[in-house]
């Protein structure tokens, strides 16, 4: 049990676990913002564009009776297919996925702008006579014994 607790302590203390925890917290807050964007800003516009239809009120009562809304049908105990909610959730998912894609894409661009990759320093060169690879500091080719000029 001590070994397991020690391993757990080491796991928690790693930096990547802490980064993941911060990411989950920030992701949750970001999710609320995107959900609000979808529900409060985009879906009303989409509803207006498709003729004022509220997808969440689209349903099919399986008992054959007519109800004023899906809540009334559900309260009466009737089985319902709430296909409007399903469509709403599919649209929500697509919009949220697109927004997250765009944010990650912009973060990647910003990261590339601020992180400079160091150029690799050459450690080898090619012998101009035998075309074999030799160490950069070599003054004579070990393959053909030609004298190499410093370049």
Helices and strands as residue ranges (DSSP letters): H 2-13, H 15-36, I 37-42, H 43-49, G 55-57, E 60-61, H 70-75, E 80-81, H 83-114, E 124-126, E 133-135
